[in-house]
Amino acid sequence: MDADSFTPIYTCNVFETCDPVQFHRDAQRVYIQTNKGGLDLTTLALLDPATGKLETVESDPLHRVDLGSAWFSEATDELVGTLYSDDRERRYFKDQAFEADYRWLEKKFSGREISVVSSTSDDQQWLISAHGDVEPGETYLFNRDSQALAFQYKVREKLPRESLAPMQAVRYKSSDGLEIPGYLTLPKGLPAKGDAKALPALLVPHGGPWVRDEWGYNALAQFFANRGYAVLMPNFRGSTGYGKKFLNSGNGEWGTKMQDDLTWGVKYLVAEGIADPKRIGILGGSYGGYATLAGVAFTPDLYCAAVDIVGPSNLLTLLAAIPPYWEAGRKIMYARMADPDTPAGKKWMEERSPLHSAAKIKTPLMVVQGANDPRVNRREAEQIVIALRDRGFPVEYLCAPDEGHGFARPVNNLAMFMAVEKFLAAHLDGRYQEGGTPEVTARLKEITVDPKTVVISKKLDAAAVGVPKVTADLKPGTYKYEAKLAMGGQQMALKLSTTIQDGGGAWTVVENVDTPMGAMLDTTILSKDSLTLKKRAVEGGGDKPISADLDGTTFADGAGSSFVIGCLPLAEGYTTAFRNFDLQRQKVKLMQLGVAGSESVTVPAGTFDAFKVELSSADGGPDKSTVWIAKDSRTPVKISTVLAEMGGAVLTAELLP
């Protein structure tokens, strides 16, 4: 790298892996993991950036899986060991002393896997975690000289270990003979019902899909095994960790061979006498949610119950919603799926979208969604809910207004699984726990949605949407707000101010947000008569060129947007739509505005009789804001905005005196 440019030293394509691991102790070469070119399994190698010379250090001695990780001495920077995640972890050592101490720990914690979390600079003390399928994890400080272990803490210390069920690695053949690895967890101490040991079973495909499941403690597997289910977690083709060929064998196979790998997993459970074919369900999140919907749409006679958690139902709308800051991810998805901008790619997407086969679904289905999901937005859930509802097919729907891609709040997770276990028990004859705490029971009622009430707004034509007529004018001045950003149970205090200046022929509005990471400045120039946007400049976060056809005028966009809304003819029941420009996606988005009613609002500046104005994305996206506009001054006195791009974080601002 020089002052003006970067010089490539090692490259690979989207179907390959090449990542730096650590500098060699000579400070000239670098350890990398790579499967470039003819390599199938990811290999540890040494690269000389100056010459480009590549030296192979090690690949899996058993030729089964990719390199998992490399372990280096803190004292010498020497490579001391490598790790491979096969059915279980395998380690290979380059240093006899390290190996001797590690093997001593393995004997001490028989049946568990040992992770060295960190080490002192002289390598004499290790912080270790001993974990396994029936042990979520115990952490110790290990003195290598004295072989003394000092207990530190236990993960999930209240969980009764004696009630946990062992997890076993299994392998079975798919439709084309490809061997599929996976993990099976069977109920502990539960008498089998019926003939042999046939049990209700639950197939749980992982998300991603370009990740993998591994052996060890898995809360989902343990929960459902406790409820009496045989739980199979397959690493279907397209999963990572088993080599480039296995990963790439999933390219273009969403809904087809990737789905076959799940179907043949069910056949394996039945053939082995493990599962009752009349009591088999499927549950998954993200890609696993897609696989769940695909399972009931494309193999409608296979499953007896299904739970889709934040899964896409329409691959075309899924990819259309990808924001520009995921551009690298978009290219990978196009390469591994199909390009929807081509006729063949669009056809591929339609054929593999469960929504287009919703008429075939006859399996009881529960759909779970986070209202602020930026990856798989709410429309993905509600499209399939509406499709089933409109043909008179029963469907259950949970939607948490304060969640994104998956549930993070404990009360929401507990409410969801309270509903899920009862739903599965009704259709698969498993067990469930009746009742719950008052808080969780109340929350479940709040997030349970009647499918009859689900409505997706018709997509508006951006070119047909005009500019709302304003009936008031802006008022010059500086308005200061006390603001906070709430995310993941934590809050960050912010300072926000808006200054409105009369420039004669136009209004200039400057919005300043003072954050712990620095100031952000948004400046907009508005036309004097219509308050439409003439020019906008955003500072903070780096320069980013934008080139887009707006196909019309934007309104209530950028700095001062809430003040512009206050200039509309607001009244209870008033609605309108207008264009905004999405800076992240770099394209026009349509906003729907409605006055939900009147409220008395108390903020630091006082108590105000205000209109409650709700704004949302007209295409069903996760954008959502509520603005309280004082009726007398038409000043925004309180603002609450959901930031979908930040995982559903909520920004709240209140007017200061």
C-alpha positions as CSV (number, residue, x, y, z in Angstrom):
1,M,0.0,0.0,0.0
2,D,1.3,3.5,-0.9
3,A,-0.2,6.9,-0.4
4,D,-2.4,6.7,-3.5
5,S,-3.3,3.1,-4.0
6,F,-3.5,-0.5,-2.8
7,T,-1.4,-3.3,-4.4
8,P,-3.1,-6.7,-4.5
9,I,-0.9,-9.4,-3.0
10,Y,-3.4,-12.3,-3.0
11,T,-6.8,-12.6,-4.5
12,C,-9.6,-15.1,-4.7
13,N,-13.1,-15.1,-6.2
14,V,-16.5,-15.2,-4.4
15,F,-16.6,-19.0,-4.5
16,E,-13.2,-19.2,-2.7
17,T,-11.8,-18.4,0.7
18,C,-8.6,-16.4,1.4
19,D,-8.1,-14.7,4.7
20,P,-5.1,-13.6,6.7
21,V,-4.6,-15.3,10.0
22,Q,-1.5,-13.9,11.7
23,F,2.0,-12.6,10.8
24,H,4.8,-15.1,11.0
25,R,7.4,-14.4,13.7
26,D,9.8,-13.2,11.1
27,A,7.5,-10.2,10.4
28,Q,7.9,-10.8,6.7
29,R,5.5,-13.6,5.9
30,V,1.8,-14.0,6.9
31,Y,-0.2,-17.1,7.7
32,I,-3.4,-17.3,5.5
33,Q,-6.2,-19.8,5.1
34,T,-7.0,-20.5,1.5
35,N,-8.8,-22.8,-0.9
36,K,-7.9,-21.0,-4.0
37,G,-7.7,-22.7,-7.3
38,G,-7.6,-26.5,-7.2
39,L,-7.8,-26.7,-3.5
40,D,-11.0,-28.1,-2.1
41,L,-10.4,-27.9,1.7
42,T,-9.4,-24.6,3.3
43,T,-5.7,-24.9,4.0
44,L,-3.2,-23.1,6.3
45,A,-0.4,-21.6,4.3
46,L,2.4,-19.0,4.5
47,L,2.4,-16.1,2.1
48,D,5.4,-13.9,1.3
49,P,3.7,-10.6,0.3
50,A,6.9,-9.3,-1.4
51,T,7.4,-12.3,-3.7
52,G,3.9,-13.9,-3.8
53,K,5.5,-17.2,-2.8
54,L,2.9,-19.5,-1.1
55,E,4.0,-22.4,1.1
56,T,1.5,-24.9,2.4
57,V,1.6,-25.5,6.1
58,E,-1.2,-27.9,6.7
59,S,-4.5,-29.2,5.5
60,D,-6.8,-31.6,7.3
61,P,-4.8,-34.9,7.7
62,L,-8.0,-36.9,7.3
63,H,-9.1,-34.9,4.2
64,R,-12.6,-34.3,5.5
65,V,-13.1,-30.7,6.6
66,D,-11.8,-27.2,6.3
67,L,-9.2,-25.7,8.6
68,G,-11.0,-24.4,11.7
69,S,-8.4,-22.2,13.3
70,A,-4.7,-22.0,14.1
71,W,-3.2,-21.5,17.6
72,F,-0.1,-19.4,18.2
73,S,2.1,-19.0,21.3
74,E,1.8,-15.7,23.0
75,A,5.4,-15.8,24.0
76,T,7.1,-16.7,20.7
77,D,4.5,-16.2,18.0
78,E,5.2,-19.8,16.9
79,L,2.4,-22.0,15.5
80,V,1.6,-24.5,18.2
81,G,-1.5,-26.2,16.9
82,T,-4.4,-26.4,14.4
83,L,-8.1,-27.2,14.9
84,Y,-10.6,-28.9,12.6
85,S,-14.3,-29.1,13.2
86,D,-15.4,-32.5,12.0
87,D,-18.2,-34.5,13.6
88,R,-16.3,-33.4,16.7
89,E,-13.2,-31.1,17.1
90,R,-9.8,-32.5,16.2
91,R,-6.5,-30.9,17.1
92,Y,-3.0,-31.3,15.8
93,F,0.0,-30.0,17.7
94,K,3.3,-28.6,16.6
95,D,4.6,-28.1,20.2
96,Q,5.0,-31.1,22.5
97,A,4.7,-29.1,25.7
98,F,1.4,-27.5,24.6
99,E,0.1,-30.9,23.5
100,A,1.0,-32.5,26.8
101,D,-0.9,-29.9,28.8
102,Y,-3.9,-29.9,26.5
103,R,-4.2,-33.7,26.6
104,W,-4.0,-33.5,30.4
105,L,-7.0,-31.2,30.3
106,E,-8.8,-33.5,28.0
107,K,-8.5,-36.4,30.5
108,K,-9.5,-34.1,33.3
109,F,-12.7,-33.1,31.5
110,S,-13.5,-36.3,29.7
111,G,-16.1,-36.1,27.0
112,R,-15.9,-32.4,26.7
113,E,-14.1,-30.1,24.3
114,I,-11.5,-27.6,25.6
115,S,-11.1,-24.1,24.3
116,V,-8.2,-22.0,25.3
117,V,-9.9,-18.6,25.5
118,S,-6.8,-16.5,26.3
119,S,-3.2,-16.9,27.6
120,T,-0.7,-14.8,29.6
121,S,2.2,-13.4,27.6
122,D,4.5,-16.1,28.9
123,D,2.0,-18.9,28.0
124,Q,2.1,-20.2,31.6
125,Q,-1.5,-19.5,32.4
126,W,-4.5,-20.3,30.2
127,L,-8.1,-19.2,30.6
128,I,-10.0,-22.3,29.4
129,S,-13.6,-23.3,28.7
130,A,-14.6,-26.9,29.1
131,H,-17.8,-27.5,27.2
132,G,-19.9,-30.1,25.4
133,D,-23.3,-31.3,24.4
134,V,-24.5,-31.6,28.0
135,E,-22.3,-28.9,29.4
136,P,-22.8,-25.3,28.2
137,G,-19.4,-24.4,29.6
138,E,-17.3,-24.1,32.7
139,T,-14.4,-21.6,32.8
140,Y,-11.2,-22.2,34.7
141,L,-7.8,-20.5,35.1
142,F,-5.2,-23.2,34.4
143,N,-1.6,-22.9,35.7
144,R,0.6,-25.0,33.4
145,D,3.5,-25.2,35.9
146,S,1.5,-26.6,38.8
147,Q,-1.4,-28.1,36.8
148,A,-3.7,-26.2,39.1
149,L,-7.2,-25.4,38.0
150,A,-9.0,-22.4,39.6
151,F,-12.8,-22.4,38.8
152,Q,-14.1,-19.0,37.5
153,Y,-17.7,-19.4,36.5
154,K,-20.3,-21.7,34.9
155,V,-22.4,-20.7,31.9
156,R,-26.1,-21.0,32.5
157,E,-25.4,-22.1,36.1
158,K,-29.1,-22.7,36.9
159,L,-29.5,-25.2,34.1
160,P,-29.7,-28.8,35.5
161,R,-27.0,-30.7,33.6
162,E,-28.4,-34.0,34.5
163,S,-31.5,-33.3,32.4
164,L,-29.7,-32.5,29.2
165,A,-29.7,-34.9,26.3
166,P,-26.5,-36.1,24.4
167,M,-26.0,-35.0,20.8
168,Q,-24.6,-37.5,18.3
169,A,-23.2,-37.0,14.9
170,V,-25.0,-38.8,12.0
171,R,-24.6,-39.0,8.3
172,Y,-27.1,-40.0,5.6
173,K,-27.4,-40.0,1.8
174,S,-29.5,-37.4,-0.1
175,S,-31.4,-37.8,-3.3
176,D,-28.3,-37.8,-5.5
177,G,-26.2,-39.9,-3.2
178,L,-24.4,-36.9,-1.6
179,E,-23.5,-37.7,2.1
180,I,-25.1,-35.1,4.4
181,P,-23.6,-34.7,7.9
182,G,-25.8,-33.6,10.8
183,Y,-26.5,-33.8,14.5
184,L,-29.2,-35.8,16.3
185,T,-30.5,-35.1,19.8
186,L,-32.9,-37.7,21.3
187,P,-35.1,-37.1,24.4
188,K,-33.5,-38.3,27.6
189,G,-35.5,-40.6,29.8
190,L,-38.7,-40.4,27.7
191,P,-40.5,-43.7,27.0
192,A,-41.0,-44.2,23.3
193,K,-44.6,-44.1,22.1
194,G,-45.9,-46.7,19.6
195,D,-43.8,-49.4,18.0
196,A,-40.0,-49.6,18.4
197,K,-38.7,-46.1,19.3
198,A,-40.7,-44.0,16.9
199,L,-40.9,-40.4,18.3
200,P,-42.3,-37.1,17.2
201,A,-39.4,-35.5,15.4
202,L,-38.3,-31.9,14.5
203,L,-36.1,-31.0,11.6
204,V,-34.2,-27.8,12.3
205,P,-32.3,-26.4,9.3
206,H,-29.7,-23.7,10.2
207,G,-29.8,-20.1,8.9
208,G,-27.2,-18.6,6.7
209,P,-27.3,-20.7,4.6
210,W,-23.5,-20.5,4.3
211,V,-22.7,-21.5,7.9
212,R,-22.9,-24.9,9.7
213,D,-24.1,-26.5,12.9
214,E,-21.4,-28.0,15.2
215,W,-21.4,-30.6,18.0
216,G,-21.9,-29.1,21.5
217,Y,-24.6,-27.6,23.7
218,N,-27.4,-26.3,21.6
219,A,-30.3,-24.6,23.5
220,L,-32.8,-25.2,20.7
221,A,-32.0,-28.9,20.4
222,Q,-32.1,-29.3,24.2
223,F,-35.4,-27.4,24.6
224,F,-37.2,-29.6,22.0
225,A,-35.6,-32.8,23.2
226,N,-36.9,-32.0,26.6
227,R,-40.3,-31.7,25.1
228,G,-40.1,-35.2,23.7
229,Y,-38.8,-34.6,20.1
230,A,-36.0,-36.3,18.2
231,V,-34.2,-33.2,16.9
232,L,-32.2,-33.4,13.6
233,M,-30.0,-30.5,12.6
234,P,-28.6,-31.3,9.1
235,N,-25.6,-29.6,7.5
236,F,-27.2,-29.6,4.0
237,R,-25.2,-28.9,0.9
238,G,-24.2,-25.2,0.8
239,S,-23.1,-25.4,4.5
240,T,-19.6,-24.3,5.2
241,G,-16.7,-26.3,6.7
242,Y,-16.8,-29.4,4.5
243,G,-14.8,-28.1,1.6
244,K,-15.4,-25.9,-1.4
245,K,-17.1,-28.6,-3.5
246,F,-19.7,-29.3,-0.8
247,L,-20.3,-25.5,-0.3
248,N,-20.6,-24.8,-4.0
249,S,-22.8,-27.8,-4.6
250,G,-25.5,-25.6,-3.1
251,N,-25.2,-22.9,-5.8
252,G,-28.5,-22.5,-7.6
253,E,-30.1,-25.2,-5.4
254,W,-32.3,-23.2,-3.0
255,G,-35.7,-25.0,-2.9
256,T,-34.3,-28.0,-4.9
257,K,-31.3,-30.1,-3.9
258,M,-30.7,-28.1,-0.8
259,Q,-34.3,-28.9,0.1
260,D,-33.8,-32.6,-0.9
261,D,-31.1,-32.8,1.7
262,L,-33.7,-32.0,4.4
263,T,-36.3,-34.3,2.9
264,W,-33.9,-37.2,2.9
265,G,-33.1,-36.4,6.5
266,V,-36.7,-37.1,7.3
267,K,-36.5,-40.3,5.4
268,Y,-33.4,-41.3,7.4
269,L,-35.2,-40.7,10.7
270,V,-38.1,-42.8,9.6
271,A,-36.0,-45.6,8.1
272,E,-34.0,-45.8,11.3
273,G,-37.2,-46.2,13.3
274,I,-36.4,-43.0,15.2
275,A,-39.3,-40.9,14.0
276,D,-43.0,-41.5,13.5
277,P,-43.8,-40.3,9.9
278,K,-47.1,-38.9,11.1
279,R,-45.5,-36.7,13.7
280,I,-42.7,-34.8,11.9
281,G,-42.3,-31.1,12.0
282,I,-39.9,-28.5,10.7
283,L,-38.7,-25.3,12.4
284,G,-36.0,-22.8,11.3
285,G,-34.9,-19.1,11.3
286,S,-33.7,-16.9,8.5
287,Y,-32.6,-19.3,5.7
288,G,-34.0,-22.0,8.0
289,G,-37.3,-20.2,7.9
290,Y,-37.1,-20.2,4.1
291,A,-36.4,-23.9,4.2
292,T,-39.4,-24.4,6.5
293,L,-41.7,-22.5,4.1
294,A,-40.2,-24.4,1.1
295,G,-40.7,-27.7,2.9
296,V,-44.4,-27.2,3.4
297,A,-44.9,-25.6,-0.1
298,F,-42.8,-28.0,-2.2
299,T,-43.2,-31.2,-0.2
300,P,-46.7,-30.6,1.3
301,D,-47.2,-34.2,2.5
302,L,-43.9,-34.5,4.4
303,Y,-44.5,-32.4,7.5
304,C,-47.3,-32.2,10.1
305,A,-46.4,-28.9,11.6
306,A,-44.0,-26.0,10.7
307,V,-42.7,-22.9,12.3
308,D,-41.1,-20.2,10.2
309,I,-39.0,-17.6,12.1
310,V,-38.0,-14.5,10.0
311,G,-37.8,-16.5,6.8
312,P,-38.3,-15.1,3.3
313,S,-41.3,-16.2,1.4
314,N,-40.5,-14.4,-1.9
315,L,-36.9,-14.4,-3.1
316,L,-37.5,-11.5,-5.5
317,T,-38.7,-9.1,-2.8
318,L,-36.0,-10.4,-0.5
319,L,-33.2,-9.4,-2.8
320,A,-34.9,-6.2,-3.9
321,A,-34.8,-5.1,-0.2
322,I,-31.0,-5.5,0.2
323,P,-29.5,-2.1,1.1
324,P,-26.4,-0.8,-0.7
325,Y,-24.2,-1.2,2.4
326,W,-24.6,-5.0,1.9
327,E,-23.5,-4.7,-1.7
328,A,-20.7,-7.3,-1.3
329,G,-23.3,-9.7,0.2
330,R,-25.7,-8.9,-2.7
331,K,-23.1,-10.0,-5.3
332,I,-22.5,-13.2,-3.4
333,M,-26.2,-14.0,-3.2
334,Y,-26.6,-13.3,-6.9
335,A,-23.6,-15.6,-7.6
336,R,-24.8,-18.4,-5.3
337,M,-28.6,-18.0,-6.1
338,A,-29.4,-16.3,-9.4
339,D,-29.5,-12.7,-10.9
340,P,-33.1,-11.5,-10.6
341,D,-32.3,-8.8,-13.2
342,T,-32.1,-11.4,-15.9
343,P,-35.2,-13.3,-17.3
344,A,-33.7,-16.6,-16.3
345,G,-32.8,-15.4,-12.9
346,K,-36.3,-13.9,-12.3
347,K,-37.9,-17.2,-13.3
348,W,-35.5,-19.1,-11.0
349,M,-36.6,-16.8,-8.1
350,E,-40.3,-17.2,-8.8
351,E,-40.1,-21.0,-9.0
352,R,-38.2,-21.3,-5.7
353,S,-40.3,-18.8,-3.8
354,P,-42.7,-20.5,-1.4
355,L,-45.2,-17.7,-1.9
356,H,-45.8,-18.8,-5.5
357,S,-46.7,-22.3,-4.2
358,A,-48.7,-21.2,-1.2
359,A,-51.8,-22.9,-2.7
360,K,-50.1,-26.2,-2.2
361,I,-49.6,-25.7,1.6
362,K,-51.6,-28.0,3.8
363,T,-49.4,-28.2,6.8
364,P,-50.3,-26.2,10.0
365,L,-48.0,-23.2,10.0
366,M,-46.8,-20.6,12.5
367,V,-45.0,-17.5,11.2
368,V,-42.8,-15.4,13.5
369,Q,-41.5,-12.0,12.5
370,G,-39.7,-8.9,13.9
371,A,-41.4,-5.7,12.7
372,N,-38.0,-3.9,12.2
373,D,-36.1,-6.7,10.4
374,P,-33.8,-5.0,7.8
375,R,-32.7,-8.3,6.3
376,V,-36.0,-10.2,5.9
377,N,-38.5,-7.4,6.2
378,R,-42.0,-7.7,7.5
379,R,-43.6,-8.0,4.1
380,E,-41.9,-11.5,3.7
381,A,-44.0,-12.8,6.6
382,E,-47.2,-11.0,5.8
383,Q,-47.2,-12.0,2.2
384,I,-47.4,-15.7,3.1
385,V,-49.8,-15.0,6.0
386,I,-52.2,-13.2,3.6
387,A,-51.9,-15.9,0.9
388,L,-52.9,-18.6,3.3
389,R,-55.6,-16.5,5.0
390,D,-57.2,-15.6,1.7
391,R,-57.6,-19.2,0.7
392,G,-59.2,-20.0,4.1
393,F,-56.2,-21.9,5.4
394,P,-55.5,-21.4,9.1
395,V,-52.1,-19.8,9.9
396,E,-50.8,-18.4,13.2
397,Y,-48.8,-15.2,13.2
398,L,-46.5,-13.5,15.9
399,C,-45.0,-10.1,15.2
400,A,-42.9,-8.3,17.8
401,P,-42.9,-4.5,17.2
402,D,-39.5,-4.1,18.9
403,E,-37.5,-6.8,17.2
404,G,-35.3,-7.1,14.1
405,H,-33.8,-10.2,12.4
406,G,-34.6,-12.7,15.2
407,F,-35.7,-12.0,18.7
408,A,-33.2,-10.4,21.2
409,R,-35.4,-9.4,24.2
410,P,-35.8,-12.3,26.7
411,V,-39.5,-11.6,27.2
412,N,-40.2,-11.8,23.5
413,N,-38.2,-15.1,23.2
414,L,-40.0,-16.6,26.1
415,A,-43.4,-15.6,24.6
416,M,-42.5,-17.0,21.2
417,F,-41.4,-20.4,22.5
418,M,-44.4,-20.5,24.8
419,A,-46.5,-20.3,21.7
420,V,-44.3,-22.5,19.6
421,E,-44.1,-25.5,22.0
422,K,-47.9,-25.4,22.4
423,F,-48.4,-25.2,18.6
424,L,-46.1,-28.1,18.0
425,A,-47.6,-30.2,20.8
426,A,-51.1,-29.8,19.2
427,H,-50.0,-31.2,15.9
428,L,-47.1,-33.5,16.8
429,D,-48.2,-34.8,20.2
430,G,-45.1,-33.6,22.0
431,R,-45.0,-32.1,25.4
432,Y,-45.4,-28.5,26.5
433,Q,-45.5,-26.5,29.7
434,E,-48.8,-24.9,30.5
435,G,-48.8,-21.2,31.6
436,G,-46.0,-18.7,32.2
437,T,-45.2,-15.6,34.1
438,P,-47.7,-12.8,33.9
439,E,-45.2,-10.7,32.0
440,V,-44.6,-13.3,29.4
441,T,-48.2,-14.3,29.1
442,A,-49.2,-10.6,28.6
443,R,-46.4,-10.2,26.0
444,L,-47.6,-13.2,24.0
445,K,-51.0,-11.6,23.7
446,E,-49.4,-8.4,22.6
447,I,-47.3,-10.0,19.8
448,T,-50.0,-12.4,18.6
449,V,-51.5,-11.0,15.4
450,D,-55.0,-11.9,14.0
451,P,-54.3,-12.8,10.4
452,K,-57.6,-11.2,9.5
453,T,-56.1,-7.8,10.4
454,V,-52.9,-8.2,8.2
455,V,-52.9,-5.7,5.4
456,I,-50.0,-4.9,2.9
457,S,-50.4,-1.5,1.3
458,K,-50.6,-1.6,-2.4
459,K,-47.3,-0.6,-4.0
460,L,-47.5,3.0,-5.1
461,D,-46.0,4.2,-8.4
462,A,-43.4,6.7,-7.5
463,A,-44.0,8.7,-10.7
464,A,-47.7,9.0,-9.8
465,V,-47.1,10.4,-6.3
466,G,-47.3,14.1,-6.1
467,V,-46.2,16.7,-3.5
468,P,-48.6,17.2,-0.5
469,K,-49.9,20.8,-0.3
470,V,-48.7,22.8,2.7
471,T,-51.0,25.2,4.4
472,A,-48.5,26.9,6.8
473,D,-45.0,28.2,6.6
474,L,-41.8,27.4,8.5
475,K,-40.8,29.6,11.4
476,P,-37.2,30.7,11.7
477,G,-35.3,29.8,14.9
478,T,-33.2,27.2,16.6
479,Y,-34.9,24.2,18.3
480,K,-33.0,22.0,20.7
481,Y,-33.8,18.4,21.6
482,E,-32.8,16.0,24.2
483,A,-32.3,12.7,22.4
484,K,-31.4,9.1,23.2
485,L,-30.6,6.0,21.2
486,A,-31.9,2.7,22.7
487,M,-30.4,-0.5,21.4
488,G,-29.9,-4.0,22.9
489,G,-31.0,-2.9,26.4
490,Q,-28.5,0.0,26.4
491,Q,-29.0,3.7,25.9
492,M,-26.8,6.5,24.4
493,A,-27.4,10.1,25.1
494,L,-27.4,12.5,22.1
495,K,-27.8,16.2,21.5
496,L,-29.8,17.4,18.6
497,S,-30.6,20.8,17.3
498,T,-32.4,22.2,14.2
499,T,-31.9,25.7,12.9
500,I,-34.3,27.2,10.4
501,Q,-33.2,30.3,8.5
502,D,-35.1,32.4,5.9
503,G,-32.8,32.9,3.0
504,G,-35.2,35.0,1.0
505,G,-35.9,32.8,-2.0
506,A,-35.5,29.6,0.0
507,W,-35.4,28.1,3.5
508,T,-32.1,26.7,4.9
509,V,-32.4,24.1,7.6
510,V,-29.4,22.7,9.4
511,E,-29.7,19.7,11.7
512,N,-26.8,18.9,14.0
513,V,-26.5,15.6,16.0
514,D,-23.8,15.5,18.6
515,T,-22.8,11.9,19.3
516,P,-20.0,10.3,21.3
517,M,-18.4,9.3,17.9
518,G,-18.5,12.9,16.6
519,A,-20.9,15.4,15.1
520,M,-23.2,14.8,12.1
521,L,-24.5,17.7,10.1
522,D,-27.4,17.6,7.7
523,T,-28.1,20.7,5.6
524,T,-31.2,21.1,3.4
525,I,-32.3,23.9,1.1
526,L,-36.1,24.0,0.7
527,S,-38.2,25.8,-1.8
528,K,-40.1,28.7,-0.2
529,D,-43.5,27.9,-1.6
530,S,-43.9,24.1,-1.6
531,L,-41.2,23.2,1.0
532,T,-39.8,20.6,-1.4
533,L,-36.2,19.6,-1.3
534,K,-33.8,21.6,-3.6
535,K,-30.5,20.5,-2.2
536,R,-29.1,18.4,0.6
537,A,-25.6,17.8,2.1
538,V,-24.8,15.4,4.8
539,E,-21.5,15.6,6.7
540,G,-20.0,12.9,9.0
541,G,-19.4,9.3,8.0
542,G,-17.3,10.0,5.0
543,D,-18.0,11.2,1.4
544,K,-20.1,9.0,-0.7
545,P,-21.0,9.8,-4.3
546,I,-24.7,9.4,-5.2
547,S,-26.2,9.2,-8.6
548,A,-29.9,8.4,-8.9
549,D,-33.0,9.3,-10.9
550,L,-35.5,10.6,-8.4
551,D,-38.4,10.5,-10.9
552,G,-40.0,13.5,-9.2
553,T,-39.7,15.8,-6.2
554,T,-38.8,14.7,-2.6
555,F,-40.7,16.1,0.3
556,A,-40.2,16.1,4.1
557,D,-36.7,14.7,3.5
558,G,-33.5,15.5,5.3
559,A,-33.0,18.1,7.9
560,G,-36.2,19.7,9.1
561,S,-38.5,17.0,7.8
562,S,-40.6,16.9,11.0
563,F,-41.0,20.7,10.8
564,V,-42.2,20.4,7.2
565,I,-44.7,17.8,8.3
566,G,-46.1,20.3,10.7
567,C,-46.9,22.6,7.8
568,L,-49.4,20.1,6.3
569,P,-53.1,20.4,6.9
570,L,-53.0,18.0,9.8
571,A,-56.3,16.7,11.2
572,E,-57.4,13.4,12.7
573,G,-57.8,11.0,9.9
574,Y,-55.5,12.9,7.5
575,T,-53.3,10.8,5.2
576,T,-50.9,11.4,2.4
577,A,-47.9,9.9,0.6
578,F,-44.7,11.5,-0.7
579,R,-41.2,10.6,-1.9
580,N,-38.1,10.4,0.2
581,F,-34.6,9.5,-0.9
582,D,-33.0,6.6,1.0
583,L,-29.3,7.5,1.4
584,Q,-28.4,3.9,2.4
585,R,-30.1,2.2,-0.6
586,Q,-29.5,5.2,-2.9
587,K,-33.0,5.0,-4.4
588,V,-36.4,6.7,-4.0
589,K,-38.7,5.3,-1.3
590,L,-42.3,6.2,-0.8
591,M,-43.5,7.3,2.6
592,Q,-47.1,6.9,4.0
593,L,-48.2,9.5,6.5
594,G,-51.3,9.3,8.7
595,V,-52.6,11.3,11.7
596,A,-53.4,8.6,14.2
597,G,-55.1,10.9,16.6
598,S,-54.5,13.6,19.3
599,E,-52.5,13.2,22.5
600,S,-51.3,15.3,25.4
601,V,-47.5,15.0,25.4
602,T,-45.2,16.1,28.2
603,V,-41.6,16.8,27.3
604,P,-38.9,19.0,29.0
605,A,-40.3,22.0,27.1
606,G,-43.8,21.5,28.7
607,T,-47.1,19.8,28.0
608,F,-48.6,20.1,24.6
609,D,-51.8,19.2,22.8
610,A,-50.4,17.4,19.8
611,F,-51.3,15.5,16.7
612,K,-49.8,12.0,16.7
613,V,-48.4,11.5,13.2
614,E,-47.2,8.1,12.0
615,L,-44.9,7.6,9.1
616,S,-44.0,4.3,7.5
617,S,-42.5,2.9,4.3
618,A,-45.3,2.5,1.7
619,D,-43.7,-0.7,0.4
620,G,-44.0,-2.5,3.8
621,G,-40.4,-1.9,4.8
622,P,-39.3,-1.6,8.4
623,D,-39.1,2.2,8.4
624,K,-41.3,3.7,11.0
625,S,-41.5,7.0,12.8
626,T,-44.0,8.7,15.1
627,V,-43.9,12.5,15.4
628,W,-46.0,14.5,17.9
629,I,-46.8,18.0,16.4
630,A,-48.0,20.7,18.7
631,K,-51.4,21.9,17.4
632,D,-50.9,25.6,18.2
633,S,-47.3,26.2,17.0
634,R,-47.0,23.2,14.6
635,T,-43.6,22.5,16.1
636,P,-42.5,18.8,16.5
637,V,-42.3,18.3,20.3
638,K,-41.4,14.6,20.3
639,I,-40.0,12.2,17.7
640,S,-39.6,8.4,17.9
641,T,-37.9,6.6,15.0
642,V,-37.1,3.0,14.5
643,L,-33.7,2.5,12.8
644,A,-34.0,-0.7,11.0
645,E,-30.4,-0.5,9.7
646,M,-29.3,-0.7,13.3
647,G,-31.2,-3.8,14.1
648,G,-34.3,-2.0,15.3
649,A,-32.7,0.6,17.5
650,V,-35.0,3.4,18.6
651,L,-34.1,7.1,18.5
652,T,-36.2,9.3,20.6
653,A,-36.0,13.1,20.7
654,E,-37.9,15.5,23.0
655,L,-38.1,19.3,22.7
656,L,-36.1,21.4,25.3
657,P,-37.2,24.7,26.6
